[in-house]
Amino acid sequence: MLAKLTSKNQLTLPKAVIQQTGTPEYFEIALRDGSIVLTPVKVLNPEIIRGKMAALGISEQDIQDAVHWARSLGE
């Protein structure tokens, strides 16, 4: 199966693949031996993520800054 990367670095995954993974909303992304590996992740509670961010000293502003920076790379 093929998936095309758009100019905005977005992929549309084939429906057959998503149906076999339980239609996840989030994926862990890893690079292994030159291949991109997507692993479905189920996020049950956003407070868990916020707690981990706080433990690492990552603020909401840090996230906003990172997103802004990442989006500026495509300009």
Secondary structure, DSSP 8 states (H G I E B T S, - for coil): ----B-TTS-B---HHHHHHTT--SEEEEEEETTEEEEEEE----HHHHHHHHHHHT--HHHHHHHHHHHHHHT-
